[in-house]
Amino acid sequence: MSIDQKLAGARTQRPRLLGELEALLRAGNPDLNLFVSARAHHGEPGLAHLHLYGVEGDRERKSRLMKFATAWLLERGISIELQEGRDLYDIRPWREAQGGRTQDMGSLDELDEI
């Protein structure tokens, strides 16, 4: 497999992995209304930034959840590294809709292929 194929594979996995991460964090923290969002650099397989919404009032808990999320993503080959001066775009997680069907909530990852 070429490096371009590996990069394309990593880029297409990000929305699915973010959706899995969000579901995992929500299941472990039912008292919070958690949402995950991310930004990525064009042409890079990883993420530039990961943000957790719904836990803003508790810095210690947010820090603990971010450490878990970062490690979980790294185990799946997704690093988080902000690179100065590079353009960013949003990546939204795929979320399981009621009824068990996957719902794409507007991932912009397809734009990498254009």
C-alpha positions as CSV (number, residue, x, y, z in Angstrom):
1,M,0.0,0.0,0.0
2,S,1.4,3.4,-1.0
3,I,1.8,6.3,1.4
4,D,-1.0,8.1,-0.5
5,Q,-3.3,5.2,0.1
6,K,-2.5,5.1,3.8
7,L,-3.1,8.8,4.2
8,A,-6.4,8.6,2.3
9,G,-7.4,5.7,4.6
10,A,-6.6,7.6,7.7
11,R,-8.5,10.7,6.5
12,T,-11.6,8.7,5.8
13,Q,-11.5,7.0,9.2
14,R,-11.5,10.2,11.2
15,P,-15.3,10.9,11.2
16,R,-16.1,7.3,12.2
17,L,-13.4,7.3,14.9
18,L,-14.6,10.6,16.3
19,G,-18.2,9.3,16.4
20,E,-17.0,6.2,18.3
21,L,-15.0,8.3,20.7
22,E,-18.0,10.6,21.4
23,A,-20.2,7.6,22.0
24,L,-17.6,6.1,24.4
25,L,-17.2,9.3,26.3
26,R,-21.0,9.8,26.6
27,A,-21.5,6.2,27.8
28,G,-18.8,6.7,30.5
29,N,-20.1,10.1,31.5
30,P,-23.9,10.0,31.4
31,D,-24.3,13.1,33.6
32,L,-22.7,15.2,30.8
33,N,-24.0,16.3,27.5
34,L,-20.8,15.7,25.6
35,F,-20.0,16.5,22.0
36,V,-16.7,16.1,20.1
37,S,-15.4,18.2,17.3
38,A,-12.1,18.4,15.5
39,R,-10.1,20.3,13.0
40,A,-7.5,19.0,10.7
41,H,-4.8,20.4,8.4
42,H,-5.3,19.8,4.6
43,G,-3.4,16.8,3.4
44,E,-2.5,15.4,6.8
45,P,-3.9,12.1,8.3
46,G,-4.1,13.3,11.9
47,L,-5.9,16.1,13.6
48,A,-4.8,19.6,14.4
49,H,-7.2,20.1,17.3
50,L,-9.8,18.2,19.3
51,H,-12.5,19.8,21.4
52,L,-14.9,18.4,23.9
53,Y,-18.1,20.4,24.5
54,G,-20.3,19.9,27.5
55,V,-17.6,19.8,30.3
56,E,-16.4,23.4,30.3
57,G,-17.2,23.9,34.0
58,D,-14.8,21.2,35.4
59,R,-11.2,21.7,34.3
60,E,-9.9,18.6,36.0
61,R,-12.5,16.4,34.5
62,K,-12.1,17.9,31.1
63,S,-8.3,17.4,31.3
64,R,-8.8,13.7,32.3
65,L,-11.3,13.2,29.4
66,M,-8.9,14.9,26.9
67,K,-6.0,12.7,28.0
68,F,-8.2,9.6,27.5
69,A,-9.4,10.9,24.1
70,T,-5.9,11.7,22.9
71,A,-4.6,8.3,24.0
72,W,-7.6,6.5,22.5
73,L,-7.1,8.2,19.1
74,L,-3.4,7.6,19.1
75,E,-4.0,3.9,19.6
76,R,-6.0,4.0,16.4
77,G,-3.3,5.9,14.4
78,I,-4.8,9.4,14.8
79,S,-2.4,12.0,16.2
80,I,-3.2,15.5,17.3
81,E,-0.7,18.2,16.3
82,L,-1.4,21.8,15.5
83,Q,1.0,23.2,12.9
84,E,1.4,26.9,12.8
85,G,0.5,28.7,9.6
86,R,-1.4,25.8,8.1
87,D,-5.1,26.0,6.9
88,L,-7.6,24.1,8.9
89,Y,-11.0,22.5,8.2
90,D,-13.7,21.0,10.4
91,I,-14.3,17.3,10.8
92,R,-17.6,16.3,12.3
93,P,-18.1,12.9,13.9
94,W,-20.4,10.3,12.4
95,R,-23.1,9.7,15.0
96,E,-25.4,6.7,15.4
97,A,-29.0,7.9,14.8
98,Q,-31.8,6.3,16.7
99,G,-32.6,3.0,15.2
100,G,-29.0,2.0,14.7
101,R,-28.4,3.6,11.3
102,T,-25.2,5.6,10.8
103,Q,-25.8,9.3,10.2
104,D,-23.2,11.5,8.6
105,M,-23.5,14.8,10.3
106,G,-21.8,16.8,7.6
107,S,-18.2,15.5,7.5
108,L,-16.1,17.7,5.2
109,D,-13.5,14.9,4.8
110,E,-14.7,14.3,1.3
111,L,-13.2,17.6,0.3
112,D,-9.7,16.1,0.7
113,E,-10.4,14.1,-2.4
114,I,-11.2,17.1,-4.6
